[in-house]
Amino acid sequence: MRVMYFAWLRERVGLGAEEIETGAATVADLVEELRAREPRYAAAFADMRAVRVAVDQETTDLAAPLAGAREVAFFPPVTGG
């Protein structure tokens, strides 16, 4: 699965994207796997209220299933004017 990080999440993780093998059933499970990897991931996902997620380019929430997903993107809330 391709996991992509945007804005300050990319800065904290140190990568824009990576290919990972995961057994995570939901986005929340994936976040827990990532947090456990090393401190930079733990820092990036410390406050999930400040993180949005998209699965296969569809905005969703942490309960979203990952079965069959090819891409997960994490990004900060977007504001516009």
N, C-alpha and C positions, 0 to 999 in steps of 0.2 A: 504494500500500500504506500502511496506517496503522501507524505505529510508535509504541509507547507506552513511557514511562519511568516507573518507580516509585521511591519513597523517595529515597535519596541520588543515584541516577542522574538523576532528575528535577531535583534541585537542581543537579547539575553541568552538565547539558545546558541547563537553563533553560526546559524545556518539559515538559508532561505527555504530549503527543502531537503528532504531525505526520503529514501526508500526504506521501509521497515517491515519486518515480519511481526505480526501480532496475533494474539488469540483473543483480543478484546471483543466483547460482544456489543458494547455501546461506546459512545464517545467518552462518557465518564470513565469507563474501564481503561480506555486508551490514555486518558489524561493521567490516571493513577500509574499506569505502566511508565509513561514518560517521566513523571515526577520522581519515580524510584530510580531512574537511570543514573542521574548525577545532579549535583547542586545547581548547575545552570538551568536545567529543566525545572527543578523544584522552584527556583526563583521565578521563572517565566510563568508558571502555572500556580503561583501562590494565592492569587486572588482571582478566582474564576468569575467574579462579578464584573471584572474588567476585560473579559475575553469573550469573543463571539466565535462561532464555529459554522463551517459549511461542510457538508458531505456531498461529494460529487457536484459541487457548485450550487447547492441548494442550502440556504441558511436554515439552521435547525438548532436543536438544543442538546444538552448533555445526555439526555435519555435516548437519543437517536441510535437505532441499530446500525452496526457496521457490516452486517452480512452482505457480501457482494460489492461493498464500496471499494472504489479504486483510489479515491483522493479525499483527504481531510485537510481543511485549511483553518488555521487559527489566526485571528486578527482582533484588534481593539475595536470598540464601538465606533461607528462611522457617523460623523455629523456633517451637516452641509448647510449651505446658506443660499 
